[in-house]
Every structure is written in C-alpha cells, then in structure tokens.
Amino acid sequence: MATLDKINANMGLGTVRLAWVPAKGGWSMKQELRSPRYTSNWRELPAIR
C-alpha cells in the first residue's frame, strides 16, 4: 500500500488503484461492436503487435 501511495503522490491521485476500485470517468465498452462469438472464436480476438 505504501508503494501505491507513493506512486499516486508522484504521478497523481488514482494513477494506480486496486482492481476492485472502479475507474472514474465516462469510459465504457461499446457492446454493440462486440462479436457475437467473442469468447469462442480465436480468430476474432484483437491482435496486439
């Protein structure tokens, strides 16, 4: 926790947070752009290069 507090003090409040803390802001996934088989077709997963 001390490390998180130090990073947030240097980089700005909320830069690093625990996974269960929801992000603030208006971002959300666009569900309508998702493939109907997004969990079952490996070729439809986005590739990161």
ABEGO torsion letter per residue (X at the ends): XAAAAAAAAAAEBGABBBAABBBBEABBBBAAABBAAAAABAAABBBBX
